[in-house]
Amino acid sequence: MASLITTSFFFFHTIALLFFSPASSAVTYNVLSFGARPDGRTDSAGAFLRAWSSACRSRSPATVYVPAGKFFVSKATFNGPCRNSQIKFSIQGTILASSDYSSSSGASKEWLAFNNVNGVSIAGGTLDGGGSRLWACKLSGNRRCPTGASSLTFGNSKNVAIDGLTSINSKLFHIVILRCENVKVRRVNIQAAGNSPNTDGIHLQMSSSVDIVQANIRTGDDCISVGPGTAHLWIERVFCGPGHGISIGSLGKGQGFQEESVRNVTVKTTTFSGTTNGLRIKTWGSNIPGQVRQVVFEDALMKNVQNPIIIDQNYCPGNSGCPGKNSAIRISQVKYKNVRGTSATPVAVSFDCSPSNPCRGISMQDIKLSYQNQQAQSSCKFVNGDASGFLAPPSCL
Ligand SMILES: *[C@@H]1O[C@H](CO)[C@@H](O)[C@H](O)[C@H]1NC(C)=O
């Protein structure tokens, strides 16, 4: 049914544009009509941007339609505000980035970005970030490799939906939600090599009311990273692995924010397979203040995960600037409920909190984690809380 409708839009959009009154009905802008070429080589960035500006200028709901085929887009920033608040990007095909990271667009931190929009949704499609050459550069230890661009960024936007999108081989993060409000991410499929550097699946920062439901994320860095300023986040039915797991933080790096806080996060019904971490909270050993509170981790299945449950307040990669410093981020009201499966290391539960700001109100209920068919261990430093129900490893709270 859906394909029938899109096919008829495909054929009749010109007629629709000519005859339908813009005030009363939705219009579709097919990128082919704006000069896009589905040959995987011709740069279609200009055509995508022209289709976008037509949709954005429309006073009635509008669809930008990307049909089947491979469209090379060097870089595109879709800016709002728009005249309507119902713009759909309906994608059947694949959008390809350049694999040449040294080109001019390679210097940008963003490949496809939406800024200052309200009511934009993306439905379907595949984004191919072409990251493998940049990963190889980074993996070779060459310090002059560029950072690379995140594949899809929403910035300063509200009422955003991403549904049924596949994102592969990003150069940097796959999806970034920055300064947004009310974002629904559904049924996304994210894939990059397990050793690809910095290819986080979904990164959030300064955003509230974000739902991520039904995601399949296989990547080389965090599956989902929850950055400073995140509130009211709901994560449900997410598969992670390979990768670094779901991480709140790192916080306290000092990225120019006065305070780095995260509150009201629910992470429910997750599976982690072969990841370095499962459910992680990490803060730098630094004096940047902040809080992490009201977090619920519920119903998680771990399969051979190195650190299934971990709070690390002494995060200090490269050991520069932070050794010996205590984190000033206060962690409280964190609940772990029904977490089961296998740990790849003897310590399945590790709470390494800040000596000057101990974790408070950490609660554990029904934990069943084993290590090589033996009892796993828990480790507690500067943490207060309570435990109930079945507990393996035994609680150290
Ligand atoms: C927490 O966030 C959820 C959405 O994930 C929201 O429905 C709920 O009202 C929030 N709770 C509080 C106390 O703000």
The ligand as a MOL file (V3000), in Angstrom:
LIG
                    3D

  0  0  0     0  0            999 V3000
M  V30 BEGIN CTAB
M  V30 COUNTS 14 14 0 0 0
M  V30 BEGIN ATOM
M  V30 1 C 10.8230 11.2660 32.6630 0
M  V30 2 O 10.8680 11.1160 31.2450 0
M  V30 3 C 9.7180 10.5020 30.7130 0
M  V30 4 C 9.9380 10.3630 29.2240 0
M  V30 5 O 11.0250 9.5340 28.9900 0
M  V30 6 C 8.5010 11.3380 30.9970 0
M  V30 7 O 7.3670 10.7050 30.4910 0
M  V30 8 C 8.3700 11.5550 32.4920 0
M  V30 9 O 7.3190 12.4330 32.7530 0
M  V30 10 C 9.6530 12.1380 33.0550 0
M  V30 11 N 9.5760 12.1910 34.5180 0
M  V30 12 C 9.8750 13.2670 35.2200 0
M  V30 13 C 9.7550 13.1320 36.6950 0
M  V30 14 O 10.2090 14.3280 34.7050 0
M  V30 END ATOM
M  V30 BEGIN BOND
M  V30 1 1 1 2
M  V30 2 1 1 10
M  V30 3 1 2 3
M  V30 4 1 3 4
M  V30 5 1 3 6
M  V30 6 1 4 5
M  V30 7 1 6 7
M  V30 8 1 6 8
M  V30 9 1 8 9
M  V30 10 1 8 10
M  V30 11 1 10 11
M  V30 12 1 11 12
M  V30 13 1 12 13
M  V30 14 2 12 14
M  V30 END BOND
M  V30 END CTAB
M  END
